[in-house]
Amino acid sequence: MSKYQLMAIAKRIVSKQLKSFSYLSMVLIPVVVGEAIVYKSQDFLQTLTVKQLSLGLYQLMPGLAAFLCAVYTGILATEVVADREAKLTEFLLAIVDAKTQLVGKILGTVVLLVLHCLSYFLLLLATVVIFKLRLAMVDVKYLVFSLLSLLLLLGSSLIWTVEFGIYIQEREQMALAMLTPVILVMTGEASSMLYAYTPNMFAGMVWFKVFLVVNGWVPALGTCLLPVAVSTQGLSYFWGYFSLVVQVIILVIMFKKVLPKYQRGLLATKQRHPIIKAIFGK
């Protein structure tokens, strides 16, 4: 796998999106709306305690994760599906192997994602300073765990997108490539909100702790649940980080298995995923 080919593919994706009005709009519109809300609500925000502000910040993370997943799974799905429609795919594979193509696409998407998250983080720090929000006593240990969970959630969504995207043959069916990660993220988001607002509902229930631990191993779903499980359901940081490690192992296995499927999928245009076959009947 040539690093020059890898970087060229990643650079093409980054450059293409940074020149796209629709992508820039998706990045900037939430910023404008968020800053307007903070500006209009700054007097109210000043009346909140540090704990209330911190809790509000943590509760925004699942929604932010869902938004970022929707944006970047869409970008990656478009790139993967485009290969299925390309007429010169066989010639491209003769020049750049399938692994380099796939890793380059994921790398380019990840670079965009990191730049996006970094810009939001810096904007958050600037907002805290400008409006003098009292977040100095935020639990750093919990914030680090939440951020790691968010990054792993986004990575999980990209792998799930590739898993399904390699079987899509037409752009009109591209939404199917995003279906699994979106369902997992939305299910995790809804569950995490329920657990956050009803912290005592499942208190002392051993079966529920087992449920959280097992589901915490599912890529995308588990990373939505874990931060809230640690903060309100009494799940220890040990199990939280252990679950993140298990997810990483599962994602590595998924990625290794998806590479040969990706190459076969580029060359065999009639290959379909069993779920997609069931939906379209062919």
C-alpha positions as CSV (number, residue, x, y, z in Angstrom):
1,M,0.0,0.0,0.0
2,S,1.7,3.2,-1.2
3,K,1.5,6.1,1.1
4,Y,1.6,8.5,-1.8
5,Q,-1.4,6.9,-3.4
6,L,-3.1,6.8,0.0
7,M,-2.5,10.5,0.6
8,A,-3.6,11.4,-3.0
9,I,-6.9,9.7,-2.5
10,A,-7.5,11.3,0.9
11,K,-6.4,14.7,-0.4
12,R,-8.9,14.4,-3.3
13,I,-11.8,13.8,-0.9
14,V,-10.8,16.6,1.5
15,S,-10.3,19.1,-1.4
16,K,-13.6,18.1,-3.0
17,Q,-15.6,18.6,0.2
18,L,-13.9,21.8,1.2
19,K,-15.0,23.2,-2.2
20,S,-18.6,22.0,-1.8
21,F,-21.1,24.6,-0.8
22,S,-23.5,22.0,0.7
23,Y,-20.7,20.6,2.9
24,L,-19.6,24.0,4.1
25,S,-23.2,24.9,4.8
26,M,-23.6,21.8,7.0
27,V,-20.5,22.9,9.0
28,L,-21.4,26.6,9.3
29,I,-25.2,26.6,9.8
30,P,-25.0,24.8,13.2
31,V,-22.3,27.2,14.3
32,V,-24.4,30.3,13.4
33,V,-27.5,28.8,15.1
34,G,-25.7,27.8,18.2
35,E,-23.9,31.1,18.7
36,A,-27.2,32.9,18.2
37,I,-28.9,30.8,20.9
38,V,-26.0,31.4,23.3
39,Y,-26.1,35.1,22.6
40,K,-29.8,35.4,23.2
41,S,-29.7,33.1,26.3
42,Q,-26.5,34.4,27.9
43,D,-28.3,35.9,30.9
44,F,-30.1,32.7,31.6
45,L,-26.9,30.7,31.2
46,Q,-25.2,32.8,33.8
47,T,-27.9,31.8,36.3
48,L,-27.1,28.1,35.9
49,T,-24.8,26.2,38.2
50,V,-21.6,24.6,37.0
51,K,-23.2,21.1,37.3
52,Q,-26.2,22.2,35.3
53,L,-24.1,23.7,32.5
54,S,-21.8,20.6,32.4
55,L,-24.9,18.3,32.3
56,G,-26.3,20.3,29.4
57,L,-23.0,20.1,27.6
58,Y,-22.9,16.3,28.0
59,Q,-26.4,15.9,26.8
60,L,-25.6,17.7,23.6
61,M,-23.0,15.1,22.7
62,P,-25.4,12.4,21.5
63,G,-27.2,14.9,19.3
64,L,-23.8,16.2,17.9
65,A,-22.7,12.6,17.3
66,A,-25.9,11.8,15.4
67,F,-25.4,15.0,13.2
68,L,-21.8,14.2,12.5
69,C,-22.6,10.5,11.7
70,A,-25.2,11.6,9.2
71,V,-22.8,14.0,7.5
72,Y,-19.8,11.8,7.3
73,T,-21.5,8.4,6.6
74,G,-23.1,10.2,3.7
75,I,-19.8,11.4,2.4
76,L,-18.2,8.0,2.7
77,A,-21.2,6.2,1.3
78,T,-21.1,8.5,-1.8
79,E,-17.5,7.7,-2.4
80,V,-17.9,4.0,-2.0
81,V,-21.1,3.8,-4.1
82,A,-19.4,5.9,-6.8
83,D,-16.9,3.1,-7.3
84,R,-19.7,0.7,-8.0
85,E,-20.9,2.9,-10.9
86,A,-17.4,3.7,-12.3
87,K,-16.9,2.3,-15.8
88,L,-13.1,2.2,-15.4
89,T,-13.0,0.4,-12.1
90,E,-11.1,-2.6,-13.4
91,F,-8.4,-0.3,-14.8
92,L,-8.3,1.7,-11.5
93,L,-7.7,-1.6,-9.6
94,A,-4.8,-2.3,-11.8
95,I,-3.1,0.9,-10.7
96,V,-4.3,1.3,-7.1
97,D,-5.2,-1.8,-5.1
98,A,-8.6,-2.1,-3.3
99,K,-7.1,-1.7,0.2
100,T,-5.4,1.5,-0.7
101,Q,-8.6,2.9,-2.3
102,L,-10.7,2.0,0.7
103,V,-8.2,3.1,3.4
104,G,-7.7,6.4,1.4
105,K,-11.4,7.1,1.3
106,I,-11.7,6.4,5.1
107,L,-8.6,8.5,5.8
108,G,-9.9,11.5,3.8
109,T,-13.3,11.3,5.6
110,V,-11.6,11.0,9.0
111,V,-9.4,14.1,8.2
112,L,-12.5,16.1,7.4
113,L,-14.2,14.8,10.6
114,V,-11.2,15.7,12.8
115,L,-11.0,19.2,11.3
116,H,-14.8,19.6,11.9
117,C,-14.6,18.4,15.5
118,L,-11.5,20.6,16.2
119,S,-13.2,23.7,14.8
120,Y,-16.2,23.1,17.0
121,F,-14.1,22.4,20.1
122,L,-12.1,25.7,19.6
123,L,-15.4,27.5,19.0
124,L,-16.7,26.1,22.2
125,L,-13.7,27.3,24.2
126,A,-14.0,30.8,22.6
127,T,-17.7,30.9,23.5
128,V,-16.9,29.9,27.1
129,V,-14.3,32.7,27.4
130,I,-16.4,35.4,25.6
131,F,-19.6,34.7,27.5
132,K,-17.8,33.8,30.7
133,L,-19.7,30.5,31.1
134,R,-18.7,28.7,34.4
135,L,-17.4,25.4,33.1
136,A,-14.1,25.5,35.0
137,M,-15.2,22.6,37.3
138,V,-16.2,20.2,34.6
139,D,-15.2,16.6,35.5
140,V,-12.2,16.3,33.2
141,K,-12.1,12.5,33.6
142,Y,-15.6,12.1,32.4
143,L,-15.2,14.7,29.6
144,V,-12.2,12.7,28.2
145,F,-14.2,9.5,28.3
146,S,-17.1,11.2,26.6
147,L,-14.9,12.6,23.8
148,L,-13.2,9.2,23.2
149,S,-16.6,7.6,23.0
150,L,-17.7,10.2,20.5
151,L,-14.7,9.6,18.3
152,L,-15.1,5.9,18.4
153,L,-18.8,6.3,17.7
154,L,-18.0,8.2,14.5
155,G,-15.4,5.7,13.5
156,S,-17.9,2.9,14.1
157,S,-20.4,4.6,11.8
158,L,-17.9,4.8,9.0
159,I,-17.0,1.1,9.2
160,W,-20.7,0.2,9.2
161,T,-21.2,2.4,6.2
162,V,-18.5,0.7,4.3
163,E,-19.9,-2.7,5.3
164,F,-23.2,-1.9,3.5
165,G,-22.0,0.6,0.9
166,I,-19.9,-2.0,-0.9
167,Y,-23.0,-3.8,-2.0
168,I,-24.9,-0.7,-3.3
169,Q,-24.9,-0.5,-7.0
170,E,-26.8,2.8,-7.6
171,R,-26.7,6.2,-6.1
172,E,-30.5,6.1,-5.6
173,Q,-30.0,3.3,-3.1
174,M,-27.2,5.1,-1.2
175,A,-29.4,5.7,1.8
176,L,-29.3,1.9,2.5
177,A,-25.5,2.3,3.2
178,M,-26.3,4.7,5.9
179,L,-29.3,2.8,7.3
180,T,-27.5,0.5,9.8
181,P,-25.3,3.2,11.5
182,V,-28.2,5.7,11.6
183,I,-30.5,3.1,13.3
184,L,-27.8,2.2,15.8
185,V,-26.9,5.8,16.6
186,M,-30.6,6.9,16.9
187,T,-31.4,3.9,19.1
188,G,-28.4,4.6,21.3
189,E,-29.2,8.3,21.5
190,A,-32.8,7.6,22.5
191,S,-31.7,5.1,25.1
192,S,-29.1,7.4,26.5
193,M,-31.5,10.2,26.9
194,L,-33.9,7.9,28.7
195,Y,-31.2,6.7,31.1
196,A,-30.0,10.3,31.7
197,Y,-33.4,11.6,32.6
198,T,-34.5,8.6,34.7
199,P,-31.3,7.7,36.6
200,N,-33.1,5.9,39.4
201,M,-35.5,3.8,37.3
202,F,-33.0,0.9,36.9
203,A,-31.1,1.4,40.1
204,G,-29.9,-1.9,41.8
205,M,-31.0,-4.1,38.8
206,V,-28.2,-6.5,38.1
207,W,-29.8,-7.6,34.8
208,F,-29.7,-4.0,33.6
209,K,-26.0,-3.6,34.4
210,V,-25.4,-6.8,32.3
211,F,-27.6,-5.3,29.6
212,L,-25.5,-2.1,29.5
213,V,-22.2,-4.0,29.5
214,V,-23.2,-6.4,26.6
215,N,-24.7,-3.6,24.5
216,G,-21.7,-1.4,25.3
217,W,-19.6,-3.8,23.1
218,V,-21.8,-3.1,20.0
219,P,-20.0,-0.6,17.7
220,A,-22.0,2.7,17.4
221,L,-24.7,1.6,19.7
222,G,-22.5,1.0,22.7
223,T,-20.6,4.3,22.3
224,C,-23.9,6.2,22.7
225,L,-24.8,4.3,25.8
226,L,-21.5,4.2,27.7
227,P,-21.1,7.9,28.7
228,V,-24.6,8.0,30.2
229,A,-24.1,4.6,31.8
230,V,-21.0,5.8,33.5
231,S,-22.5,9.1,34.7
232,T,-26.0,8.0,35.8
233,Q,-26.1,4.2,35.9
234,G,-23.1,3.5,38.1
235,L,-21.1,1.7,35.4
236,S,-17.4,1.9,36.4
237,Y,-14.7,3.5,34.3
238,F,-13.0,0.2,34.1
239,W,-16.0,-1.4,32.3
240,G,-16.4,1.7,30.2
241,Y,-12.9,1.7,28.8
242,F,-12.9,-2.1,28.6
243,S,-16.1,-1.8,26.4
244,L,-14.3,0.8,24.2
245,V,-11.4,-1.6,23.7
246,V,-13.8,-4.5,22.8
247,Q,-15.4,-2.2,20.2
248,V,-12.1,-1.4,18.7
249,I,-11.2,-5.1,18.4
250,I,-14.6,-5.8,16.7
251,L,-14.1,-2.8,14.3
252,V,-10.6,-4.1,13.3
253,I,-12.1,-7.5,12.6
254,M,-14.9,-6.0,10.6
255,F,-12.4,-3.8,8.6
256,K,-10.2,-6.8,7.8
257,K,-13.2,-8.8,6.5
258,V,-14.6,-5.9,4.5
259,L,-11.5,-5.5,2.4
260,P,-11.9,-8.6,0.2
261,K,-15.6,-7.9,0.0
262,Y,-14.8,-4.4,-1.3
263,Q,-12.6,-5.7,-4.0
264,R,-15.1,-8.4,-5.1
265,G,-17.9,-5.8,-4.9
266,L,-16.0,-3.5,-7.4
267,L,-15.6,-6.3,-9.9
268,A,-18.8,-8.3,-9.5
269,T,-21.6,-5.8,-10.2
270,K,-24.3,-8.3,-9.5
271,Q,-23.2,-9.0,-5.9
272,R,-25.8,-7.8,-3.3
273,H,-26.0,-7.9,0.5
274,P,-28.6,-10.3,1.8
275,I,-30.6,-7.5,3.5
276,I,-30.5,-5.5,0.2
277,K,-31.6,-8.6,-1.7
278,A,-34.5,-8.9,0.7
279,I,-35.6,-5.3,0.2
280,F,-35.3,-5.2,-3.6
281,G,-36.1,-8.9,-4.2
282,K,-33.1,-9.3,-6.5
